[in-house]
Amino acid sequence: MSSSQCNNNNNNNEFTDDLLTKILISLPVKSLLICRAVSKPWCSLISSPTFIKSHLGHAISRPGADETLIVQDFDGLFERNHIISFLNLRAPKPQVTLDHPFSKQGQSRIKLVGCCRGIVCVSVADYDSNELSLKSYDERLPVMYLWNPVTRRIKCVPMHNVHYDCMNEVVQGFGYDCVNDDFKIVRVVTYQYRVEFEEDVDEVEEVDAEVRVDVEVYSVKLDAWRKLGEDCMPEEIVEFQTANYDICVDGVLCCIAEGFCGVMAFDLNREVFNCDVEFPVHSKFGRIISIGDSAICFIALEEFSDEFKFWKLDDVECLRGGEAEASWSLMVSINVDFDCVPYSYHGCGNFVLLIDGPGWVLYNSDKKEATNLPIRKLWRQNFRYTESLVTIPGSKQVRLNDIEAEGRSENEDESESEDECESEDRDGDQVKDEVQVEGEDK
């Protein structure tokens, strides 16, 4: 064979490999799990960090990527808090209930803490069915999991360190530190600090001192919790820490709370709080929502007005503090003929609204059209969801009901190594076993 023919064959192979990669990147995760069993080269390609990153980037950028949510139903009765669903706003059957291994016959309280890059953070706590107080079990000693719903790989997070018998509030958040390529969980615990002193030998008087805050952060890379310093949070926002950080934008967790006219931000990289970003207007109703992964919007209903106004933060860098100043731009004003609460934004002028009567509608502000969404009315939490191949170190693949809330010590590293497809044949068998699980679960 001539050298020119060899070069042509090499060029053809390179083109074929490139084309194969482009085709595989466009496939859904469940299809890719099956494709890994085709051959070791395919498995090696699909399992590589470069491919996983490219596949996630493609999934995030495709049209309609922000129209899928992961939601948790809540009807006011504890026995139904375990229902978790995928919600696609454009699908004929938009809400599909997920099978998951967290519920222990209805005797566990499940809470979605956050969702980022296809990984969902779940908090699970046992409770006494005879006790109806949320504070009795909600945030005392929950077991936290990092879960990829599509690959069904789960990591049991080590037990956190900060918990007291008398806790006022527990605020949680989950997000991705894009600087360190690290997933992190933050817990903000406020509690009443009391001082006891003796006036005489026979009497001890208890005196209320002040509300104090303990903050701890879990890092996936370190697989450990770290408590932050006592002065990590500005004193002026301590009393307002009542809302969970359910938005993560460019590595910054964000929330608002009643009585505070600004964004409460936590930089996951520097692990510092910032409360210097004020809202553009004072309103009788306000909430923040994310626009993709790189922007946030403030929804305001001003006094003596029937218009909802949507303001976009011009530069999210101001959320980190420092020299950057906050500025907002008015996106759109919506004046509808019915009472509603704006819930989320999904591009091209489409908003999800909660209204009386039918419940949820998809409202297009350009066409001024509302479409009923045939979904369950009450949600407890919801987060934008993008499926991915991202694997948390130390995670393991489980069949349904293989783990329970009491499995607090399940932290052994049983994850697949990145070069699993290049080692012994038994690794190929492991991949086939995983594919078999996927087939059975369907």
Rosetta blueprint (number, residue, H / E / L):
1 M L
2 S L
3 S H
4 S H
5 Q H
6 C H
7 N H
8 N H
9 N H
10 N H
11 N H
12 N H
13 N H
14 E H
15 F H
16 T H
17 D H
18 D H
19 L H
20 L H
21 T H
22 K H
23 I H
24 L H
25 I H
26 S L
27 L L
28 P L
29 V H
30 K H
31 S H
32 L H
33 L H
34 I H
35 C H
36 R L
37 A L
38 V L
39 S L
40 K H
41 P H
42 W H
43 C H
44 S H
45 L H
46 I H
47 S H
48 S L
49 P H
50 T H
51 F H
52 I H
53 K H
54 S H
55 H H
56 L H
57 G H
58 H H
59 A H
60 I H
61 S H
62 R L
63 P L
64 G L
65 A H
66 D H
67 E H
68 T E
69 L E
70 I E
71 V E
72 Q E
73 D E
74 F L
75 D L
76 G L
77 L L
78 F H
79 E H
80 R H
81 N L
82 H L
83 I L
84 I E
85 S E
86 F E
87 L E
88 N E
89 L L
90 R L
91 A L
92 P L
93 K L
94 P L
95 Q E
96 V E
97 T E
98 L L
99 D L
100 H L
101 P L
102 F L
103 S L
104 K L
105 Q L
106 G L
107 Q L
108 S E
109 R E
110 I E
111 K E
112 L E
113 V E
114 G E
115 C E
116 C E
117 R L
118 G L
119 I E
120 V E
121 C E
122 V E
123 S E
124 V E
125 A E
126 D E
127 Y L
128 D L
129 S L
130 N L
131 E L
132 L L
133 S L
134 L H
135 K H
136 S H
137 Y L
138 D L
139 E L
140 R L
141 L L
142 P L
143 V E
144 M E
145 Y E
146 L E
147 W E
148 N E
149 P L
150 V L
151 T L
152 R L
153 R E
154 I E
155 K E
156 C E
157 V L
158 P L
159 M L
160 H L
161 N L
162 V L
163 H L
164 Y L
165 D L
166 C L
167 M E
168 N E
169 E E
170 V E
171 V E
172 Q E
173 G E
174 F E
175 G E
176 Y E
177 D E
178 C L
179 V L
180 N L
181 D L
182 D E
183 F E
184 K E
185 I E
186 V E
187 R E
188 V E
189 V E
190 T E
191 Y E
192 Q E
193 Y E
194 R E
195 V E
196 E E
197 F E
198 E E
199 E E
200 D E
201 V L
202 D L
203 E E
204 V E
205 E E
206 E E
207 V E
208 D E
209 A E
210 E E
211 V E
212 R E
213 V E
214 D E
215 V E
216 E E
217 V E
218 Y E
219 S E
220 V L
221 K L
222 L L
223 D L
224 A E
225 W E
226 R E
227 K E
228 L L
229 G L
230 E L
231 D L
232 C L
233 M L
234 P L
235 E H
236 E H
237 I H
238 V H
239 E H
240 F H
241 Q L
242 T L
243 A L
244 N L
245 Y E
246 D L
247 I E
248 C E
249 V E
250 D L
251 G L
252 V E
253 L E
254 C E
255 C E
256 I L
257 A L
258 E L
259 G L
260 F L
261 C L
262 G E
263 V E
264 M E
265 A E
266 F E
267 D E
268 L L
269 N L
270 R L
271 E L
272 V E
273 F E
274 N E
275 C E
276 D E
277 V E
278 E E
279 F L
280 P L
281 V L
282 H L
283 S L
284 K L
285 F E
286 G E
287 R E
288 I E
289 I E
290 S E
291 I E
292 G L
293 D L
294 S L
295 A E
296 I E
297 C E
298 F E
299 I E
300 A E
301 L E
302 E L
303 E L
304 F L
305 S L
306 D L
307 E L
308 F E
309 K E
310 F E
311 W E
312 K E
313 L E
314 D L
315 D L
316 V H
317 E H
318 C H
319 L H
320 R H
321 G L
322 G L
323 E L
324 A L
325 E L
326 A L
327 S L
328 W E
329 S E
330 L E
331 M E
332 V E
333 S E
334 I E
335 N L
336 V L
337 D L
338 F L
339 D L
340 C E
341 V E
342 P E
343 Y E
344 S E
345 Y E
346 H L
347 G L
348 C L
349 G L
350 N E
351 F E
352 V E
353 L E
354 L E
355 I E
356 D L
357 G L
358 P L
359 G E
360 W E
361 V E
362 L E
363 Y E
364 N E
365 S L
366 D L
367 K L
368 K L
369 E E
370 A E
371 T E
372 N E
373 L L
374 P L
375 I L
376 R L
377 K L
378 L L
379 W E
380 R E
381 Q E
382 N E
383 F E
384 R E
385 Y L
386 T L
387 E L
388 S L
389 L L
390 V L
391 T L
392 I L
393 P L
394 G L
395 S L
396 K E
397 Q E
398 V L
399 R L
400 L L
401 N L
402 D L
403 I L
404 E L
405 A L
406 E L
407 G L
408 R L
409 S L
410 E L
411 N L
412 E L
413 D L
414 E L
415 S L
416 E L
417 S L
418 E L
419 D L
420 E H
421 C H
422 E H
423 S L
424 E L
425 D H
426 R H
427 D H
428 G H
429 D H
430 Q H
431 V H
432 K H
433 D H
434 E H
435 V H
436 Q H
437 V H
438 E H
439 G H
440 E H
441 D H
442 K L
